[in-house]
Amino acid sequence: MRIAAGVEYDGRRFHGWQTQGDERCVQDVVEAALARVADAPIRVSCAGRTDAGVHALAQVIHFDSPAQRPERAWVLGANTALPSDVNLLWAREVSDGFHARFSALSRSYRYLILDRSARSSLLAGRVTWIHRGLDAEAMRLAAEPLLGTHDFSSYRAIGCQAKHPVRTITHLTVRRLGEVIELRVTANAFLHHMVRNIAGVLIAIGRGDHEVGWAREVLELRDRTLGGFTAPPDGLYFERVEYPPEFGLPGEPRDYGISL
């Protein structure tokens, strides 16, 4: 049987999602927990691999298992074996045609910036702290030209292994929530470090280091070396994945009772 599952994790003590030898990675602990439930080795595929320090509100995985277990048993059994910074949110039996990565229609990320003079002890590792006041309205205006289908070469990591740099951003908002500035972005797919590089450009504009039009200029240059700094991973959350409705999977994080 093929099972899809939602996974939530705090990325602070992980070296990213994907297995990397002796490093502590989310994939390893999830596979180990599911293997205990299945009483057999389990290998999972995810919707989007996250880097070290990046969190997930609703990562989606799938795996095949010869073991027949109720959906509730996968969740409860895995969570019993998982460390406190990772847990399964739900599990659904799906058809063999489902793939966590290739069946996805879109993916969404959220980036949180704490904009105040003093750092936060309670939010350390969960938000990116900028001690200089940011102009959220300038950041919002700067983000608008990034909507649509573009060559995002300037916004991807130099070592990005994607075959082509063209992606389509369908939703991109910047808003202030008290001392926090929230960036939310949805695209058909993302390049390596794409969201963090967008955040880095917008932060530089918010600080007044560049004019509003700089985000568009960076996009048109198609040269990562001219694209500003990569924002830290602390404030980045893999928020949700959208799939065709026939798979019957939860979509929005609010389906899980999550509020951030």
Protein Blocks (a to p, Z undefined) as FASTA:
>chain_A
ZZdddddddfklpgbjbdghjaccfklmmmmmmmmmnopacddddfbdcdehiacfbdcd
ddddfbdcdfklmmmmmmmmpcfkbccfbdcdddfkbcfklmpmbdcddddddddfbdcf
klgokaccdfbdcdfklmmmmmmmmgccddfklmccfklcbfbfcdcdfbdcdddehjac
cdddddfbdcehklmmmmmmmmmmmnopacfklmmmmmmnopaklnopaddfklpccfbd
cddfklopafbfklnopaZZ
